[in-house]
Amino acid sequence: MIKISKERLLKLKKSFDGLKIAVIGDMMLDCYYWGDVKRVSPEAPVPIVEVENEFYRFGGAANVALNIKKLGGIPIPIGVIGYDNEGSIFSSLIEEEKIASAGLVIDDGRPTTSKARVIAHNQHVVRIDKEKKNPVDSAMSKRLLDYFKSRVDELDGIILQDY
């Protein structure tokens, strides 16, 4: 077991203050739909979940960026989102968290990677993944690389993330 003092933890957290860290990778949106099952579908023997609550969080590289911000650093996310509803929600979260969005490229040819979890009675019923696994095209890659090059001299660190 590793033992670490509270003072050491606070010192480590303080060392993050103001660090600019690029996070390059899969920008994801985690979606949660909570509800109850009260009946079974007449179309197929599957439960019907009546959604009572839904919320969204960053996933993948976006979650890493948020953690950097919570530690006092300045995240510079670099990645691709889609031109879709999930991309709009993602962009709203970025704005809400006051995280820089200049390194995010919108690709209308692919969906925003999302992982939707449907939960009923505190049990995961199903997870629905939306993503395009093939590489981004060369024009998108160039835009991402150009942005990275424009910021690299001011960075204190780089995280390459692949979920």
DSSP file (Angstrom, degrees, kcal/mol; ACC not computed):
  #  RESIDUE AA STRUCTURE BP1 BP2  ACC     N-H-->O    O-->H-N    N-H-->O    O-->H-N    TCO  KAPPA ALPHA  PHI   PSI    X-CA   Y-CA   Z-CA
    1    1 A M              0   0    0      0, 0.0     2,-0.5     0, 0.0     0, 0.0   0.000 360.0 360.0 360.0 138.1    0.0    0.0    0.0
    2    2 A I        -     0   0    0      2,-0.0     2,-0.5     0, 0.0     0, 0.0  -0.793 360.0-158.9 -92.5 129.2    1.2    3.5   -0.9
    3    3 A K        +     0   0    0     -2,-0.5     2,-0.4     2,-0.0     0, 0.0  -0.918  14.6 172.7-109.8 134.5    1.0    6.0    1.9
    4    4 A I        -     0   0    0     -2,-0.5     2,-0.1     4,-0.0    -2,-0.0  -0.999  27.5-122.3-141.3 136.7    0.9    9.7    1.1
    5    5 A S     >  -     0   0    0     -2,-0.4     4,-2.2     1,-0.1     5,-0.2  -0.340  21.2-119.2 -77.7 158.3    0.3   12.6    3.5
    6    6 A K  H  > S+     0   0    0      1,-0.2     4,-2.5     2,-0.2     5,-0.2   0.885 116.2  55.2 -60.6 -39.5   -2.4   15.2    3.0
    7    7 A E  H  > S+     0   0    0      1,-0.2     4,-2.2     2,-0.2    -1,-0.2   0.907 107.1  49.2 -61.5 -42.6    0.3   17.9    2.8
    8    8 A R  H  > S+     0   0    0      2,-0.2     4,-2.5     1,-0.2    -1,-0.2   0.907 110.5  50.7 -64.4 -41.9    2.0   16.0    0.0
    9    9 A L  H  X S+     0   0    0     -4,-2.2     4,-2.6     1,-0.2    -2,-0.2   0.920 110.7  48.6 -61.3 -44.1   -1.3   15.6   -1.9
   10   10 A L  H  X S+     0   0    0     -4,-2.5     4,-2.5     1,-0.2    -1,-0.2   0.883 110.8  51.0 -64.3 -37.6   -2.0   19.4   -1.6
   11   11 A K  H  X S+     0   0    0     -4,-2.2     4,-1.6     2,-0.2    -1,-0.2   0.908 110.4  49.2 -65.4 -41.8    1.6   20.2   -2.8
   12   12 A L  H  < S+     0   0    0     -4,-2.5     4,-0.5     2,-0.2    -2,-0.2   0.921 111.9  48.3 -62.9 -44.0    1.1   17.9   -5.8
   13   13 A K  H >< S+     0   0    0     -4,-2.6     3,-1.6     1,-0.2     4,-0.5   0.926 109.3  53.1 -62.2 -43.8   -2.3   19.5   -6.6
   14   14 A K  H >< S+     0   0    0     -4,-2.5     3,-1.3     1,-0.3    -1,-0.2   0.830  98.5  64.9 -60.2 -32.6   -0.7   23.0   -6.2
   15   15 A S  T 3< S+     0   0    0     -4,-1.6    -1,-0.3     1,-0.3    -2,-0.2   0.685  95.4  59.8 -67.3 -15.8    2.0   22.0   -8.7
   16   16 A F  T X  S+     0   0    0     -3,-1.6     3,-2.5    -4,-0.5    -1,-0.3   0.701  75.2 124.4 -80.1 -21.0   -0.7   21.7  -11.4
   17   17 A D  T <  S-     0   0    0     -3,-1.3    56,-0.2    -4,-0.5    55,-0.1  -0.141  87.1  -7.3 -51.1 120.4   -1.8   25.4  -11.0
   18   18 A G  T 3  S+     0   0    0     54,-2.6    -1,-0.3     1,-0.2     2,-0.2   0.404  90.0 147.2  78.5  -2.4   -1.6   27.2  -14.4
   19   19 A L    <   -     0   0    0     -3,-2.5    55,-4.0    49,-0.1     2,-0.7  -0.489  43.1-139.7 -68.7 133.0    0.1   24.3  -16.3
   20   20 A K  E     +a   74   0A   0    134,-0.3   136,-3.4    -2,-0.2   137,-1.3  -0.851  26.8 179.0 -95.0 117.5   -1.1   24.2  -19.9
   21   21 A I  E     -ab  75 157A   0     53,-2.2    55,-2.5    -2,-0.7     2,-0.3  -0.968  20.7-143.0-127.0 119.0   -1.6   20.6  -20.9
   22   22 A A  E     -ab  76 158A   0    135,-2.2   137,-3.0    -2,-0.5     2,-0.5  -0.593  10.3-160.7 -75.9 137.7   -2.7   19.5  -24.4
   23   23 A V  E     -ab  77 159A   0     53,-2.1    55,-2.8    -2,-0.3     2,-0.6  -0.949  10.6-174.0-121.7 108.0   -5.1   16.5  -24.4
   24   24 A I  E     +ab  78 160A   0    135,-2.9   137,-3.0    -2,-0.5     2,-0.3  -0.892  38.4  58.1-107.0 122.6   -5.1   14.9  -27.8
   25   25 A G  E    S- b   0 161A   0     53,-1.8     2,-0.8    -2,-0.6    55,-0.4  -0.997  83.2  -0.6 162.8-156.4   -7.6   12.1  -28.4
   26   26 A D        -     0   0    0    135,-0.6    35,-2.8    -2,-0.3     2,-0.6  -0.564  51.4-154.6 -76.1 106.1  -11.1   10.8  -28.4
   27   27 A M  E     +C   60   0B   0     -2,-0.8    86,-0.6    53,-0.4     2,-0.3  -0.734  26.8 178.7 -81.1 119.0  -13.5   13.5  -27.4
   28   28 A M  E     -Cd  59 113B   0     31,-1.6    31,-2.5    -2,-0.6     2,-0.5  -0.877  28.9-145.3-127.1 154.6  -16.5   11.6  -26.0
   29   29 A L  E     -Cd  58 114B   0     84,-2.1    86,-2.1    -2,-0.3     2,-0.5  -0.984  13.4-152.7-116.5 123.8  -19.9   12.4  -24.5
   30   30 A D  E     -Cd  57 115B   0     27,-3.4    27,-2.6    -2,-0.5     2,-0.4  -0.865  15.3-165.2 -95.1 125.9  -21.2   10.1  -21.8
   31   31 A C  E     -Cd  56 116B   0     84,-2.6    86,-3.0    -2,-0.5     2,-0.4  -0.915   4.9-165.8-115.4 137.0  -25.0   10.1  -21.7
   32   32 A Y  E     -Cd  55 117B   0     23,-2.6    23,-1.9    -2,-0.4     2,-0.5  -0.987   5.1-172.9-126.6 128.4  -27.1    8.7  -18.8
   33   33 A Y  E     -Cd  54 118B   0     84,-2.9    86,-3.4    -2,-0.4     2,-0.4  -0.969   9.7-169.0-121.9 113.9  -30.8    8.0  -19.0
   34   34 A W  E     +Cd  53 119B   0     19,-3.1    18,-3.2    -2,-0.5    19,-1.9  -0.831  25.4 121.6-104.6 138.5  -32.4    7.0  -15.7
   35   35 A G  E     -Cd  51 120B   0     84,-2.2    86,-1.1    -2,-0.4     2,-0.3  -0.940  50.1 -87.8-168.7-167.7  -35.9    5.6  -15.4
   36   36 A D  E     -C   50   0B   0     14,-1.5    14,-2.9    -2,-0.3     2,-0.6  -0.893  22.7-134.9-121.6 151.2  -38.3    2.8  -14.4
   37   37 A V  E     +C   49   0B   0     -2,-0.3    12,-0.2    12,-0.2     3,-0.1  -0.933  34.1 156.5-104.1 122.1  -39.5   -0.3  -16.2
   38   38 A K  E     +     0   0B   0     10,-0.8     2,-0.3    -2,-0.6    -1,-0.1   0.468  63.7   9.2-121.9  -8.7  -43.2   -0.7  -15.8
   39   39 A R  E     -C   48   0B   0      9,-0.6     9,-2.3     7,-0.0     2,-0.4  -0.971  69.5-107.5-160.9 173.3  -44.0   -2.9  -18.8
   40   40 A V  E     -C   47   0B   0     -2,-0.3    -3,-0.0     7,-0.2     0, 0.0  -0.865  42.5-102.0-110.6 144.0  -42.6   -4.9  -21.7
   41   41 A S        -     0   0    0      5,-3.2     5,-0.3    -2,-0.4     3,-0.2  -0.376  16.6-145.3 -64.8 137.9  -42.8   -3.8  -25.3
   42   42 A P  S    S+     0   0    0      0, 0.0    -1,-0.1     0, 0.0    -2,-0.0   0.674  98.4  60.3 -74.4 -16.0  -45.5   -5.5  -27.4
   43   43 A E  S    S-     0   0    0      1,-0.3    -2,-0.0     3,-0.1    -3,-0.0   0.794 124.1  -6.5 -81.5 -29.2  -43.1   -5.3  -30.4
   44   44 A A  S    S-     0   0    0      2,-0.2     2,-2.8    -3,-0.2    -1,-0.3  -0.971  83.2 -91.8-160.5 155.2  -40.4   -7.5  -28.8
   45   45 A P  S    S+     0   0    0      0, 0.0    -5,-0.0     0, 0.0     0, 0.0  -0.360  82.8 119.1 -76.7  68.3  -39.8   -9.0  -25.4
   46   46 A V        -     0   0    0     -2,-2.8    -5,-3.2    -5,-0.3    -2,-0.2  -0.952  67.6-102.3-130.3 150.1  -37.7   -6.0  -24.1
   47   47 A P  E     -C   40   0B   0      0, 0.0     2,-0.6     0, 0.0    -7,-0.2  -0.404  25.3-134.6 -70.9 147.3  -38.4   -3.7  -21.2
   48   48 A I  E     -C   39   0B   0     -9,-2.3   -10,-0.8    -2,-0.1     2,-0.7  -0.919  18.6-154.4 -99.7 118.4  -39.7   -0.2  -21.8
   49   49 A V  E     -C   37   0B   0     -2,-0.6     2,-0.9   -12,-0.2   -12,-0.2  -0.847   3.7-150.8 -96.9 118.7  -37.8    2.3  -19.8
   50   50 A E  E     -C   36   0B   0    -14,-2.9   -14,-1.5    -2,-0.7     2,-0.2  -0.799  23.6-133.7 -88.1 106.8  -39.7    5.4  -19.0
   51   51 A V  E     +C   35   0B   0     -2,-0.9   -16,-0.3   -16,-0.2     3,-0.1  -0.431  35.5 166.8 -70.0 126.2  -37.0    8.0  -18.7
   52   52 A E  E     +     0   0B   0    -18,-3.2     2,-0.3     1,-0.3   -17,-0.2   0.596  67.2  16.6-109.7 -21.2  -37.3   10.3  -15.7
   53   53 A N  E     -C   34   0B   0    -19,-1.9   -19,-3.1     2,-0.0    -1,-0.3  -0.993  58.8-176.5-153.8 144.0  -33.9   11.9  -15.7
   54   54 A E  E     +C   33   0B   0     -2,-0.3     2,-0.3   -21,-0.2   -21,-0.2  -0.998   7.1 171.4-141.7 145.2  -31.0   12.4  -18.1
   55   55 A F  E     -C   32   0B   0    -23,-1.9   -23,-2.6    -2,-0.3     2,-0.4  -0.982  17.8-141.1-150.5 163.6  -27.6   13.9  -17.8
   56   56 A Y  E     +C   31   0B   0     -2,-0.3     2,-0.3   -25,-0.2   -25,-0.2  -0.946  16.8 175.4-130.5 143.1  -24.4   14.2  -19.7
   57   57 A R  E     -C   30   0B   0    -27,-2.6   -27,-3.4    -2,-0.4     2,-0.2  -0.944  38.0 -91.7-140.0 160.9  -20.7   14.2  -18.8
   58   58 A F  E     -C   29   0B   0     -2,-0.3     2,-0.3   -29,-0.2   -29,-0.2  -0.481  42.7-173.0 -69.9 144.7  -17.4   14.3  -20.6
   59   59 A G  E >>  +C   28   0B   0    -31,-2.5   -31,-1.6    -2,-0.2     3,-1.3  -0.838  47.3   3.2-127.9 171.2  -15.9   10.9  -21.6
   60   60 A G  H >> S-C   27   0B   0     -2,-0.3     4,-1.5     1,-0.3     3,-0.6  -0.222 131.3  -6.2  57.9-136.9  -12.6    9.9  -23.1
   61   61 A A  H 3> S+     0   0    0    -35,-2.8     4,-2.4     1,-0.2    -1,-0.3   0.793 133.2  61.5 -63.2 -29.5  -10.1   12.7  -23.6
   62   62 A A  H <> S+     0   0    0     -3,-1.3     4,-2.2   -36,-0.6    -1,-0.2   0.878 102.8  50.6 -66.2 -36.1  -12.7   15.3  -22.7
   63   63 A N  H <X S+     0   0    0     -3,-0.6     4,-2.3    -4,-0.6    -1,-0.2   0.889 108.9  51.6 -66.5 -39.1  -12.9   13.7  -19.2
   64   64 A V  H  X S+     0   0    0     -4,-1.5     4,-2.1     2,-0.2    -2,-0.2   0.922 109.5  50.5 -60.9 -44.0   -9.1   13.9  -18.9
   65   65 A A  H  X S+     0   0    0     -4,-2.4     4,-2.1     1,-0.2    -2,-0.2   0.910 109.6  50.2 -60.9 -43.0   -9.2   17.6  -19.9
   66   66 A L  H  X S+     0   0    0     -4,-2.2     4,-2.6     1,-0.2    -1,-0.2   0.903 108.4  52.5 -63.3 -40.7  -11.8   18.2  -17.2
   67   67 A N  H  X S+     0   0    0     -4,-2.3     4,-1.4     2,-0.2    -1,-0.2   0.886 107.4  52.3 -63.0 -38.3   -9.7   16.5  -14.6
   68   68 A I  H  <>S+     0   0    0     -4,-2.1     5,-2.5     2,-0.2     4,-0.3   0.927 110.4  48.5 -61.4 -44.4   -6.8   18.7  -15.5
   69   69 A K  H ><5S+     0   0    0     -4,-2.1     3,-1.7     1,-0.2    -2,-0.2   0.919 108.4  53.1 -61.9 -43.5   -9.0   21.7  -15.0
   70   70 A K  H 3<5S+     0   0    0     -4,-2.6    -1,-0.2     1,-0.3    -2,-0.2   0.782 106.1  54.7 -64.2 -26.3  -10.2   20.5  -11.7
   71   71 A L  T 3<5S-     0   0    0     -4,-1.4   -55,-0.3    -3,-0.2    -1,-0.3   0.506 128.1 -99.1 -83.1  -4.7   -6.6   20.1  -10.6
   72   72 A G  T < 5S+     0   0    0     -3,-1.7   -54,-2.6    -4,-0.3    -3,-0.2   0.416  83.6 124.3 103.4  -0.6   -5.9   23.7  -11.4
   73   73 A G      < -     0   0    0     -5,-2.5    -1,-0.3   -56,-0.2   -53,-0.2  -0.245  64.4-115.7 -84.0 177.2   -4.3   23.2  -14.8
   74   74 A I  E     -a   20   0A   0    -55,-4.0   -53,-2.2   -58,-0.2     2,-0.2  -0.915  30.9-152.0-115.9 101.8   -5.3   24.7  -18.2
   75   75 A P  E     -a   21   0A   0      0, 0.0    25,-0.6     0, 0.0   -53,-0.2  -0.500   9.8-163.9 -77.0 143.2   -6.4   21.9  -20.5
   76   76 A I  E     -a   22   0A   0    -55,-2.5   -53,-2.1    -2,-0.2     2,-0.2  -0.823  15.9-158.7-122.0  87.4   -6.1   22.3  -24.3
   77   77 A P  E     -a   23   0A   0      0, 0.0     2,-0.4     0, 0.0    26,-0.4  -0.470   9.3-172.9 -72.4 138.0   -8.3   19.6  -25.8
   78   78 A I  E     +a   24   0A   0    -55,-2.8   -53,-1.8    -2,-0.2     2,-0.3  -0.965  35.6  87.4-133.0 114.8   -7.5   18.7  -29.4
   79   79 A G  E     -f  104   0C   0     24,-1.7    26,-2.7    -2,-0.4     2,-0.4  -0.968  65.6 -73.9 179.4-168.8   -9.8   16.3  -31.2
   80   80 A V  E     +f  105   0C   0    -55,-0.4   -53,-0.4    -2,-0.3    33,-0.3  -0.905  30.1 178.3-119.7 138.2  -12.9   15.9  -33.3
   81   81 A I  E     -f  106   0C   0     24,-2.4    26,-2.8    -2,-0.4    31,-0.2  -0.892  28.7-112.7-126.7 164.9  -16.6   16.1  -32.6
   82   82 A G  E     -f  107   0C   0     -2,-0.3     2,-1.2    24,-0.2    26,-0.2  -0.432  22.6-111.3 -93.2 169.3  -19.6   15.7  -35.0
   83   83 A Y  S    S+     0   0    0     24,-0.7     2,-0.2    27,-0.5    -1,-0.0  -0.694  83.3  97.3 -96.3  77.5  -22.1   18.1  -36.3
   84   84 A D  S  > S-     0   0    0     -2,-1.2     4,-2.0     1,-0.0     5,-0.2  -0.853  92.7 -79.4-152.6-179.6  -25.0   16.5  -34.3
   85   85 A N  H  > S+     0   0    0     -2,-0.2     4,-2.3     1,-0.2     5,-0.2   0.902 127.6  50.9 -59.9 -42.8  -27.1   16.8  -31.2
   86   86 A E  H  > S+     0   0    0      1,-0.2     4,-2.8     2,-0.2    -1,-0.2   0.877 108.3  53.2 -63.7 -36.9  -24.3   15.1  -29.1
   87   87 A G  H  > S+     0   0    0      2,-0.2     4,-2.6     1,-0.2    -1,-0.2   0.876 108.4  50.2 -64.2 -37.9  -21.8   17.6  -30.5
   88   88 A S  H  X S+     0   0    0     -4,-2.0     4,-2.1     2,-0.2    -2,-0.2   0.912 112.2  46.5 -65.7 -43.0  -24.1   20.5  -29.4
   89   89 A I  H  X S+     0   0    0     -4,-2.3     4,-2.2     2,-0.2    -2,-0.2   0.926 112.6  50.8 -63.8 -44.1  -24.4   19.1  -25.9
   90   90 A F  H  X S+     0   0    0     -4,-2.8     4,-2.4     1,-0.2    -2,-0.2   0.931 110.0  49.5 -57.7 -47.9  -20.6   18.5  -25.8
   91   91 A S  H  X S+     0   0    0     -4,-2.6     4,-2.3     1,-0.2    -1,-0.2   0.873 108.9  52.9 -61.5 -38.2  -20.0   22.1  -26.9
   92   92 A S  H  X S+     0   0    0     -4,-2.1     4,-2.8     2,-0.2    -1,-0.2   0.903 109.5  48.7 -63.7 -41.0  -22.3   23.4  -24.3
   93   93 A L  H  X S+     0   0    0     -4,-2.2     4,-2.4     2,-0.2    -2,-0.2   0.904 109.7  52.1 -64.9 -40.9  -20.5   21.4  -21.6
   94   94 A I  H  <>S+     0   0    0     -4,-2.4     5,-2.4     2,-0.2     4,-0.4   0.931 113.5  44.2 -58.9 -45.9  -17.1   22.8  -22.9
   95   95 A E  H ><5S+     0   0    0     -4,-2.3     3,-1.1     1,-0.2    -2,-0.2   0.921 112.0  52.4 -65.2 -44.6  -18.5   26.3  -22.6
   96   96 A E  H 3<5S+     0   0    0     -4,-2.8    -1,-0.2     1,-0.3    -2,-0.2   0.872 112.8  44.5 -59.0 -39.3  -20.1   25.7  -19.2
   97   97 A E  T 3<5S-     0   0    0     -4,-2.4    -1,-0.3    -5,-0.2    -2,-0.2   0.482 109.5-125.4 -84.9  -3.0  -16.7   24.4  -17.9
   98   98 A K  T < 5 +     0   0    0     -3,-1.1     2,-0.4    -4,-0.4    -3,-0.2   0.919  55.1 155.0  56.5  46.7  -14.8   27.3  -19.5
   99   99 A I      < -     0   0    0     -5,-2.4    -1,-0.2    -6,-0.1   -23,-0.1  -0.871  51.7-100.6-103.0 137.7  -12.5   24.9  -21.3
  100  100 A A        -     0   0    0    -25,-0.6     3,-0.1    -2,-0.4    -1,-0.0  -0.259  34.0-174.7 -57.2 138.8  -10.9   26.2  -24.5
  101  101 A S    >   +     0   0    0      1,-0.1     3,-2.0   -25,-0.1    -1,-0.1   0.380  55.5 101.0-117.2   2.2  -12.6   24.9  -27.7
  102  102 A A  T 3  S+     0   0    0      1,-0.3    -1,-0.1   -24,-0.0   -24,-0.1   0.768  81.4  55.7 -62.3 -25.4  -10.3   26.2  -30.4
  103  103 A G  T 3  S+     0   0    0    -26,-0.4   -24,-1.7    -3,-0.1     2,-0.6   0.377  86.3  97.7 -88.7   4.7   -8.6   22.7  -30.8
  104  104 A L  E <   -f   79   0C   0     -3,-2.0     2,-0.5   -26,-0.2   -24,-0.2  -0.842  59.2-160.6 -97.2 124.7  -11.9   21.0  -31.4
  105  105 A V  E     -f   80   0C   0    -26,-2.7   -24,-2.4    -2,-0.6     2,-0.6  -0.881  11.7-137.4-106.3 132.6  -12.7   20.4  -35.0
  106  106 A I  E     -f   81   0C   0     -2,-0.5     2,-0.6   -26,-0.2   -24,-0.2  -0.800  16.9-169.1 -91.9 123.9  -16.3   19.7  -36.2
  107  107 A D  E >   -f   82   0C   0    -26,-2.8     3,-1.4    -2,-0.6   -24,-0.7  -0.940  10.0-166.7-113.7 108.9  -16.5   16.9  -38.7
  108  108 A D  T 3  S+     0   0    0     -2,-0.6    -1,-0.1     1,-0.3   -26,-0.1   0.485  83.9  67.3 -76.6   1.3  -20.0   16.7  -40.3
  109  109 A G  T 3  S+     0   0    0      2,-0.1    -1,-0.3     1,-0.0   -27,-0.1   0.370 102.6  43.0 -98.7   4.0  -19.1   13.3  -41.7
  110  110 A R  S <  S-     0   0    0     -3,-1.4   -27,-0.5   -29,-0.1    -3,-0.2  -0.990  82.9-112.5-145.0 152.5  -18.9   11.5  -38.4
  111  111 A P        -     0   0    0      0, 0.0     2,-0.4     0, 0.0    21,-0.3  -0.441  40.0 -97.7 -78.8 158.1  -21.0   11.5  -35.2
  112  112 A T        -     0   0    0    -31,-0.2     2,-0.2    -2,-0.1   -31,-0.1  -0.635  51.0-107.3 -66.3 128.6  -19.7   12.8  -31.9
  113  113 A T  E     +d   28   0B   0    -86,-0.6   -84,-2.1    -2,-0.4     2,-0.3  -0.448  53.7 171.6 -63.4 125.0  -18.5    9.7  -30.1
  114  114 A S  E     -dE  29 130B   0     16,-2.4    16,-2.6    -2,-0.2     2,-0.5  -0.983  31.5-156.9-139.7 150.9  -21.0    9.0  -27.4
  115  115 A K  E     -dE  30 129B   0    -86,-2.1   -84,-2.6    -2,-0.3     2,-0.5  -0.955  18.5-166.0-126.0 107.0  -21.7    6.2  -24.9
  116  116 A A  E     -dE  31 128B   0     12,-3.1    12,-3.2    -2,-0.5     2,-0.5  -0.841   0.4-163.3-101.1 127.7  -25.4    6.2  -23.7
  117  117 A R  E     -dE  32 127B   0    -86,-3.0   -84,-2.9    -2,-0.5     2,-0.6  -0.938   5.5-156.8-112.6 126.8  -26.3    4.2  -20.7
  118  118 A V  E     -dE  33 126B   0      8,-2.8     7,-3.4    -2,-0.5     8,-1.2  -0.910  17.4-173.0-102.7 123.6  -29.9    3.4  -20.0
  119  119 A I  E     +dE  34 124B   0    -86,-3.4   -84,-2.2    -2,-0.6     2,-0.4  -0.968  10.7 174.8-125.8 128.1  -30.4    2.6  -16.3
  120  120 A A  E >  S-dE  35 123B   0      3,-2.5     3,-1.4    -2,-0.4   -84,-0.2  -0.999  73.9  -2.4-132.8 134.8  -33.5    1.3  -14.6
  121  121 A H  T 3  S-     0   0    0    -86,-1.1    -1,-0.1    -2,-0.4     3,-0.1   0.890 129.3 -60.2  53.0  42.8  -33.9    0.3  -11.0
  122  122 A N  T 3  S+     0   0    0    -87,-0.2     2,-0.4     1,-0.2    -1,-0.3   0.716 116.2 113.5  59.5  24.5  -30.1    1.1  -10.5
  123  123 A Q  E <  S-E  120   0B   0     -3,-1.4    -3,-2.5     0, 0.0     2,-0.4  -0.989  73.5-118.2-126.2 131.6  -29.3   -1.5  -13.1
  124  124 A H  E     -E  119   0B   0     -2,-0.4    -5,-0.2    -5,-0.2     3,-0.1  -0.556  29.4-178.5 -66.8 124.1  -27.7   -0.9  -16.5
  125  125 A V  E     -     0   0B   0     -7,-3.4     2,-0.3    -2,-0.4    -1,-0.2   0.853  63.2 -21.3 -90.1 -43.5  -30.2   -2.1  -19.0
  126  126 A V  E     -E  118   0B   0     -8,-1.2    -8,-2.8     2,-0.0     2,-0.4  -0.983  51.0-139.3-161.8 154.4  -28.2   -1.3  -22.2
  127  127 A R  E     -E  117   0B   0     -2,-0.3     2,-0.6   -10,-0.2   -10,-0.2  -0.991  16.0-158.6-120.4 134.5  -25.4    0.8  -23.4
  128  128 A I  E     -E  116   0B   0    -12,-3.2   -12,-3.1    -2,-0.4     2,-0.4  -0.952   7.3-162.4-116.1 117.0  -25.6    2.4  -26.9
  129  129 A D  E     -E  115   0B   0     -2,-0.6     2,-0.5   -14,-0.2   -14,-0.2  -0.842   7.3-172.7-102.3 132.8  -22.4    3.4  -28.5
  130  130 A K  E     +E  114   0B   0    -16,-2.6   -16,-2.4    -2,-0.4     2,-0.3  -0.978  32.0 123.2-121.7 116.8  -22.2    5.9  -31.4
  131  131 A E        -     0   0    0     -2,-0.5     2,-0.5   -18,-0.2   -19,-0.1  -0.982  53.1-131.4-164.9 158.2  -18.8    6.3  -33.0
  132  132 A K        -     0   0    0    -21,-0.3   -19,-0.1    -2,-0.3    -2,-0.0  -0.981  19.1-166.4-116.0 118.1  -17.0    6.0  -36.3
  133  133 A K        +     0   0    0     -2,-0.5    -1,-0.1     2,-0.0     3,-0.1   0.612  55.2  98.0 -86.8 -12.8  -13.8    4.0  -35.8
  134  134 A N  S    S-     0   0    0      1,-0.1    -2,-0.1     0, 0.0     3,-0.1  -0.416  86.4 -90.3 -74.8 154.8  -12.0    4.8  -39.0
  135  135 A P        -     0   0    0      0, 0.0    -1,-0.1     0, 0.0     3,-0.1  -0.182  45.5 -98.6 -61.1 153.3   -9.3    7.6  -38.9
  136  136 A V        -     0   0    0      1,-0.1     5,-0.0    -3,-0.1    -3,-0.0  -0.359  51.1 -93.9 -66.0 155.1  -10.3   11.2  -39.6
  137  137 A D     >  -     0   0    0      1,-0.1     4,-2.5    -3,-0.1     3,-0.2  -0.157  36.8-100.7 -70.5 169.8   -9.6   12.3  -43.1
  138  138 A S  H  > S+     0   0    0      1,-0.2     4,-2.3     2,-0.2     5,-0.1   0.824 120.7  55.4 -64.0 -33.6   -6.3   14.0  -44.1
  139  139 A A  H  > S+     0   0    0      2,-0.2     4,-2.0     1,-0.2    -1,-0.2   0.917 111.1  44.9 -65.7 -42.0   -7.9   17.5  -44.1
  140  140 A M  H  > S+     0   0    0      2,-0.2     4,-2.5     1,-0.2    -2,-0.2   0.923 112.2  52.2 -65.6 -44.3   -9.1   17.1  -40.5
  141  141 A S  H  X S+     0   0    0     -4,-2.5     4,-2.7     1,-0.2    -2,-0.2   0.904 109.0  50.7 -58.1 -42.1   -5.8   15.6  -39.5
  142  142 A K  H  X S+     0   0    0     -4,-2.3     4,-3.0     2,-0.2    -1,-0.2   0.912 109.2  50.2 -64.0 -42.7   -4.0   18.6  -40.9
  143  143 A R  H  X S+     0   0    0     -4,-2.0     4,-2.1     2,-0.2    -2,-0.2   0.918 113.3  46.2 -61.7 -43.0   -6.3   21.1  -39.1
  144  144 A L  H  X S+     0   0    0     -4,-2.5     4,-2.5     2,-0.2    -2,-0.2   0.927 114.9  46.5 -64.6 -45.2   -5.7   19.2  -35.8
  145  145 A L  H  X S+     0   0    0     -4,-2.7     4,-2.8    -5,-0.2    -2,-0.2   0.899 111.1  51.9 -65.5 -41.3   -1.9   19.1  -36.4
  146  146 A D  H  X S+     0   0    0     -4,-3.0     4,-1.9     2,-0.2    -1,-0.2   0.910 110.7  48.4 -61.6 -42.0   -1.7   22.7  -37.4
  147  147 A Y  H  X S+     0   0    0     -4,-2.1     4,-0.9    -5,-0.2    -2,-0.2   0.940 111.6  49.7 -63.8 -45.6   -3.5   23.8  -34.3
  148  148 A F  H >X S+     0   0    0     -4,-2.5     4,-1.7     1,-0.2     3,-1.1   0.933 110.2  50.6 -57.5 -47.0   -1.2   21.6  -32.1
  149  149 A K  H 3< S+     0   0    0     -4,-2.8     4,-0.4     1,-0.3    -1,-0.2   0.852 106.0  56.4 -60.6 -34.8    1.8   23.1  -33.8
  150  150 A S  H 3< S+     0   0    0     -4,-1.9    -1,-0.3     1,-0.2    -2,-0.2   0.705 118.9  31.7 -70.9 -18.1    0.5   26.6  -33.1
  151  151 A R  H X< S+     0   0    0     -3,-1.1     3,-1.8    -4,-0.9     4,-0.5   0.565  90.0  95.9-112.2 -13.1    0.3   25.9  -29.4
  152  152 A V  G >< S+     0   0    0     -4,-1.7     3,-1.2     1,-0.3    -2,-0.1   0.806  78.9  58.5 -57.1 -36.6    3.2   23.5  -28.8
  153  153 A D  G 3  S+     0   0    0     -4,-0.4    -1,-0.3     1,-0.3    -2,-0.1   0.733 107.6  47.1 -67.8 -21.2    5.7   26.1  -27.6
  154  154 A E  G <  S+     0   0    0     -3,-1.8  -134,-0.3    -4,-0.0    -1,-0.3   0.467  90.4 109.0 -97.7  -1.5    3.5   27.2  -24.8
  155  155 A L    <   -     0   0    0     -3,-1.2  -134,-0.2    -4,-0.5     3,-0.1  -0.481  47.8-167.4 -81.1 144.6    2.6   23.7  -23.5
  156  156 A D  S    S-     0   0    0   -136,-3.4     2,-0.3     1,-0.3  -135,-0.2   0.555  76.6  -2.5 -97.6 -15.0    3.9   22.3  -20.2
  157  157 A G  E     -b   21   0A   0   -137,-1.3  -135,-2.2     2,-0.0     2,-0.4  -0.986  57.2-141.6-168.6 163.9    2.7   18.8  -21.1
  158  158 A I  E     -b   22   0A   0     -2,-0.3     2,-0.5  -137,-0.2  -135,-0.2  -0.999   9.0-164.8-137.4 131.8    0.9   16.6  -23.6
  159  159 A I  E     -b   23   0A   0   -137,-3.0  -135,-2.9    -2,-0.4     2,-0.6  -0.983   5.5-159.7-117.4 124.5   -1.4   13.7  -23.0
  160  160 A L  E     -b   24   0A   0     -2,-0.5     2,-0.4  -137,-0.2  -135,-0.2  -0.919  18.1-169.1-100.5 120.3   -2.2   11.3  -25.8
  161  161 A Q  E     +b   25   0A   0   -137,-3.0  -135,-0.6    -2,-0.6     2,-0.3  -0.922  16.8 172.2-119.1 135.0   -5.4    9.5  -25.0
  162  162 A D              0   0    0     -2,-0.4  -137,-0.1  -137,-0.2    -2,-0.0  -0.889 360.0 360.0-142.0 108.3   -6.9    6.5  -26.7
  163  163 A Y              0   0    0     -2,-0.3    -1,-0.1  -137,-0.0  -103,-0.0   0.439 360.0 360.0 -90.1 360.0   -9.9    4.8  -25.3
